[in-house]
Amino acid sequence: MLGLVSICSTFLAVSAATAAPLAEPALLPTPQVECGPDDAAETDIQGRVTPEDHASGRAERGFWCNAERIGTFGGDAVDGTVGGFKVERYVDASGRECAYYDSTLLLGTDLFDGGIGTNVLDMSDPANPVKTASLVTPAMLSPHESLLVNQERGLLVATLGNPAFNVGILDVYDLTEDCRSPKLLSSSPAGILGHESGFAPDGMTFYSASPATQTLVPVDLSDPTLPVPLTSYRINSHGLSLSADGTRAYVASLDGLVILDVSEVQAREPDPVIREVSRLSWESMSIPQNAIPITIDGHPYVVEIDEFGAQDAVGAARIIDIADETRPQVISNLRLEVHQPEHFEQQSADPGSSSPIQGYAAHYCNVPTRVDPTIVACSMILSGLRVFSIVDPANPVEIAYYNAPSDPNAPTAGSYAMASPTFVPERDEIWYSDGHSGFHAVRLADGVWPAAGSAPVQPAPPTTEPTTTAAPSTATAPAQAAAPTLPATGGGAPLGLALAAALSGAAALWLATRGRRAARP
């Protein structure tokens, strides 16, 4: 009850520690390794799909380098969108392996393709994913960017969201008994307002984040049948991730990275106070999307990803050193040649390149483990899935990519890779989804995924002299089986209206971020 009172009555005071400006590395594209002799490599600069690729039919084959697609689901004859923002994996106690992904970029645009909600796939044979259920409770119909699986407790959780914000109905499912048939434990308004999220590793606290309304709400899931909001903190939080002990939140706010002390929430102190530890921004920032804490050889870092910014200011991704959490510092960037301003004019006529909600930009990254990960995989919208070695975090190297075949009949041309990927390290697999082509299981070529403790990957010699962007000076279709469907609530919207809503929501976040960038000293 005290938590509910605090939500309704007040926002908590912030104790901010402001870091002194630190130099950033130059904004250069990440170097690449060579592709295999049988790969279908890109025909132009890194990440680009040219008008000629589309006109000749080359884009309809797709592009891949040191990777191959081994399985797919949901990408036939697309009229709307068939993939969303998150792909999650869970293996239950009986060894059954499942994937979970939201089926749309915006509620209503999946109605045209015969399915709505969050899809459950049996991945016993990754070459032949089989849909076993569609989850259509309120949050699962439109989780936006909030869908998460907690591995410790086997919980699948999301809040009802959209590109701006929505009533944060929070759905909690149990996966432990049979991952193919999630069991609904609760559906309640405990998320307050919905858009993005975070999950404490112990599975006891789910964080509902809404940047447009500046609300971050930790929800107690000690009893997942009765979620309880604990407090509300005022911050324009997009996605966030929690430290291993749950006492730090690494927030991708519209202002940049913000590190929060959430130890009182984790300890379940009465009326918990959340305190700001530090914050960091970077000159190339577009819209910060998420921030993931990792350690490499015992040294702490954060992998941060920005969304959008095509043909203007592509934030892409970066690695941030947080050894001194009061003074985080960007040490390297994860970006492609198409993200560089010197190429904007050259690629301005490429299909989809100038769309503010598509384009050559990034959306999500993820890591297979938070302790000594050797790779980062990123969904980079028109450029598809990109894989980087971070064995040497100060000098990342792109080691593989997979850009799905382009459907000439899709609502817009080119890929729509927006989803946070998930991993099967024991089989060198990465799973992700694309709004235009559905779910994909991709396997890296033998020897491409670096082993823990391996030497840094060496890139191929550059074919051209790179152009340096000035360094910022300061930092502040296999057969698809029929599946049972739970009763649906709500209705769809025409595609044009749905895309307009998506654009307006994204534009609101973009304008807010641009205003903050312009206001920096």
N, C-alpha and C positions, 0 to 999 in steps of 0.2 A: 504493500500500500504506500509506503514511504516513497518508493521509486515512482509510482504513478503520480503522486502529489508533486514530486519534483519536476516531472515532465510537464505537467499542466501549469506550474506556477513560475518556473524560473529557468534560466540558462546559467550555467556555472561560469565562474570567473576563470580567466585564462592567465597562467603565469608563464610568460614567454621568455625564452632565452634566445637572443638574436646573435647569430654567428657573424663574425667579421667576413668581408668579402674574400674569396679565394679564387685563384686563377683556374680556368677551365681548359681542357684540351681543345685543340683546333677541331672544327667541324669537318671531318673528312669521312668519306664512305668507308665502311669496313672492308678490308681486303678479302679476296676470295681464294679458295683452292681451285684446282683444275677439276672439271667435270670428267666423268668416265666416258670411254669411247662410244658407248651405246646410249648415252643420255641424249635427251632432246633439250639442249641448252637454249637459253635466250639468244635472240638474234641481234640485240642492240645492247645498250648500256645496262648495267646491273639493275634488275627489277622492272625493266620497261617491256611493254607489249605494244608494238607500233600499229598504226593504221594499216600498214602493209601486212602485218601478221594477221589481222582480222580479214582484210580483203582477200588474201590468198587462201584462207582456211587454215593457216598454220596455227592460229590461236585455238581452233577447235580440237586440236590434238593435245593441247596442254604443253607445259614446259617442266622439265625435271633435271636435276643435277645431283648425283650421288644419292638418289632416293627413288623409290617407286611406290605407286599406289597399289596396295594389295587387296583392298576392299572398299566398298562404297554403299551408301544407302540414301535414297530419297531424292536423287537428282534427275529423274526422268521427266521430260516435257514440263519444265517449270513455267508456271504462269505468274507466281508471286515470289515469295521467299521461302526457302526450305531449310535454312540454317540460321542460327542466332549468334549468341555471344559467349556461351560457355560449353565446353565438353568436359565431362567428368568420368572417372573410372572407379569401379569398386569390385573387389573380389570377396564373396561371402564366405562363411565358415565352411561350406561344403566345396569350395574351390570354383564355384560358378563365377564367370567373369562378365561384367556388364558395363555398358556405356550409357551415359545420360546426356542429352543435349536439348536445348530449347529449339523449337522447330521454325522459328521466324525471327526476323529483325524487328517486326512490329505486328502486334495483334491485328488480325484481319487479313494480312497479306499471305497467310498460309492457308486460308480457306479455299483458295483457288487450286490447291494442290492436294486436296483430299485428306488433310490431316491438320490438327491443331494441338497446342499444348507442348508438353515436354516428352520427348520420345525416350523409351527404354529399349536398348538393344542387347540381345544375347550375343556376346562376343566369343563364344566357345570356339568358333571358327572365324578368325578375323577376316578371312577372305570372303565370308558370307554372313555379314551381320543380319540378324533376324529381329524385327521389332516384336516385342512381347507385350508392350503396354503403351498407352498414351495417357499421361497424367494431365487432367483438365480441371483440377480444383483451381480456385481463383489465381493464386500466385503462379501456379505452373502453366496457366494459360498465357500469362504475360510477365515472366520473371525479369524481363529486360536483362540487366547485367548482374543479377543477384544470385543466380543458381550456384550452389556449392555442395560438395560432399565432404563430410567430416570422416576421415578414415578411422579415427580412434573409436568412435561410437557407431559408425555405420548409419549416419543420418544424412538425408538429402533435404536441403532447406532452401527456400527462396521467398522473396517478398514480391507482392504485386507492384509492378513498376511500368514506366514508359520513358520516352526520351526526355521528358521534363521531370515529373514526379507523379506519384499515384498514392492512393490510400494503401498503406503498407500492410495489407493482409499477409500474414506469415504462415506458410504451409510447411509442416514437418513430416517427413516420411522415414520409416525404418527400413533399412536394406538388409539387415543381418540374417533374417530367416531365409529369404530367397531374393537375391538381387534382381531377378527378372520380374518380380511382382512386388514392388514397393508397397508398404502398408502405411496408410495415412494415420498419423498419430494426433494431429491437431491442425486446425485452420482458424486463425484468430487475427484480430487487428493489432497484435503485439508489435509489429514492425513500425507502427505509427505512419511513416511515409517511406515510399520505396523507390529505388533506382539501382543502387549498387550495394556491396556488402563486404563483410569479412567474417572469419570464423576463428575463434581461439583453438589451438591445436588439440586441447583436451576435450573439445566438443561441448563444453558447458556454457559458452557465451557466443551468441551470434550477433553481429553488428549490422544494423540496417542503416544504410547511408543514402542521403538525398542531397546532392550539392545545390540544387536550385532552391531548396528551402533551408539550407544550412543546418540540417539536423543529422546527428549521429547518435543512434539509439542502441546501446547494448541490451540484449535480451537474454534473460536467464533461461537456459534449457536444461537445468538440472532434472526437471521433470518435463520431458518433451511433449507430454500430453497437455501441459499447462504452462506455456511460455509466459514469462513475466518481464516487462520492460523495467530496467533498473534505474535509468536516469536518461537525460538527454544533454548532449554537448553541442554547442553552437560552433559549427565549422562547415565550410563548403566542401565536404568530403566526397570525392568520387570513390574509387575502390580503395581498400586497405587490406593489409595483412598483419598478423600478430606474431610476436616473438614466440619462441618455443615454450617459454614459461607463461605466456599470456599477459605479461606485464607491460609490454610496449606495443603500441599500434603505429604502423608505418603507413601514413595516410597520403594518398595522391589527392591533394586538395587543388582547387582551381588556382591557388597561389604557388603551387609547387609541392615539394615533399615536406610534410610536417610529422615530426616524431612526437608521440603523445605517451605520457606515463599513465597507464590504465591499471596500475597495480591495485588500487582500491576497488575497482570493478572486479578484477580477478579474485581478490580476497573476500569479496562480498561484504565490504564495509557498509554500514548503514549510510544512506545518502552519499554515495561515493563521489569524490572529486577527481576530475580528469585534469591533468596539468600538461602544458606544452613544454617539451624539452628543447626543441630547436626547429628551425625551418630553413629551407634552401630552395632557391629558384635558379633558373638557368636561362641564358639569353635565347636559346632556340626553342623555348617552351611553346607548345600549342595548347592542348587540353590534357593535363595529367590524368591518367586513367587508373593505374594501379602501381603498387610498390611492394616488392617481395624481399624480405630479409634472407640472406644466405651467408654461409661461411665457407671460405676456401683456405685450406691449411690453417684453420683456426682463426682466420682474420675475417671480421664482419663487413659485409657489404649489403647494399640494396640494389636490386634490379628494378628500375623505374621505366614505365612505358607511357608515352603520350599518344593521344588519338588525334586523327585528322590533321588539318593544316595544309592540305594539298595546294600547290601553286601559290603559297603565301609564306607560312613558317611551319615547316614539318618538324615536329618535336622528335619523332621516332623514339628511340630508347637509349638508356645509358646505364652505366654501373657507377654507383656512388659508394665511396669509402665512408664507413660510419664507425671506425675505430674510436674516434672521439665523437660521441653522439651529439655533443653540443656544437660541433663544427663539421657537419657532413660535407663531402667534397666530391664532385664529379671527377672520375679518373679516366673514363673512356666512353665512347658512343657506339651504339649499334644502329647503323643507318646504311641505306643503299645509295647508289649514284643518282637514282631518280629523285631522291629526297633533297638533292643539292640545288640551291637557288640558281646556279649557273645553267641548269638544264630545264628550268621551268618553261622558257619560251619554246625550246626545241620540242617538248612533249605536250604542249598545250592543246594540240588537236587530237591527241590519243583518246580513244573512246573511254569515257568515264573519268579522265584525268582531272577535269576542272570541277567535278561535283564536290561540294563541301561535305557531303556525307559518304563519299566513296574516295576516288582519287588515289594517287601514289602517296600513301601515308601509312601509319601504323595504327593498331588498335589494341592488341593484347600481346603480352609475352608470358611465358611460364617456364618453370624449371622442373626437372624430374625428381629432384630431392633438394632440400634446403641445406644439407651438409655436403660439402664438396661436390656440387654439380659440375659437370664438365661441359654441358651445353645449355643454351637458352634457345627456345623455339618461339617464334613470333608470327602472329597473323598480321600481314602487311597489305591488306585489302586488295588492290589491283595486282599486287606482286605476289600474292599467295602466301604459302607457309615458308618461312625462312629460318634456317638453323645456324646458330653461331657457336663456335667453340669458345669457352671462357676459361680454359685451363690456365691461361695467363690473363687475369681479368683486366689488366691495363692495356692489353693488346689482343682484343677479340678478333676472330677470323670467321667469315662465313664459310661453312663446310658443306651445305646442302640446301636445296630448295625444291618445292613442289608447287606448281601453279596449275590448278585444275583446268580441264578443257573448258573453253568459253562456249556458252550456249547462245547461238545467234538469235534465238527466239526469246531470251530472257528479257525482263522489263527494261534493264539497262545493260550495256555491253560490258564484258570483262568480268573478272572475279570479284567476289564480295567476301573476302576472308576477314572476318571480324572476331572470330571466337578464340578464347583462351584455350590453348591446346592441353592435352593430357598425354601421359607417357606409359609405355610398357618397356622399361629398360632391359628386362631379360630377353626381349625379342627385338630390340632396337627399333621399336615402333613409336610413332607419334600419331595421335588421333586429333582431328580438328574438324570444324564444319565451315561451309561456305554458304552464304545466303542464296546463291544461284545454283549450287550443285549438291547441297546436302552434306552428309557425313562422309569423311574420308579416313581410312586407316592407311598410313604411309610407313614404309620401312626404309631405314637408311641402308645404304650399301655396306657390305662387309668391311669392317675396319674403319669406317668413317666416324662412328661415335667414339670419342676418345675415352680410354679407360681411366679410372681414377689414378692419379699419380703419374700419368704419362707426360711426356715432354710437350711443350707448347706446339700447336699446329703451325706449320709454315705455309704462308699463302703463296699462290703462284706469282711469278714476276708480273708487274703491271705492264699492260700493253700500251698505255698512254700515261703521260705525266699528269698526276691528279691536280685539280685546281683546289686550292685551299681557301675555305671560307674563314674569314678572320676570326680568331679565337675571342670569345667574349672576355671582357676584362673583369667582370664581377659576377658573383653568384648569389644570391638571396634565394553398280547395278545388277547385282544378283537378284533373283526372285525374292519378293517381299511377302512374308506371311501375314495373314490377317491378325489383328491384335484387338484385345478387349479395350473398350473405352469407357471411362467413368463419365457420369452425367456432366455435361458442360454448362457453364453459366456465362452470361454475357453474349454479345454478338460481334460479328466482324464489321469491317468498314470497307468501302470501295478502295481499290488500290491507290488511286490518285489522292484521295483524302488521307489515307494512311501514310503515304510517302510525304505528303505535305506536313502532317503532324510530326513525323520523324525529323524533317528538315527544320521545323520551327523549334523543336526541343534542342536539337544539336546547335542551332544558331544561337539560342539563348545562352547555352554554356560557352560557346565560342566568343560571343560578344562580351560576356562577363570576364573571360580570361584575357581577351585583348585589352579590355579596359584596365585590368590590373597591370598588364605588361606595359601599357603606355604610361601608367602612373609611377613606374619605378624611377628612382632617382638615377 
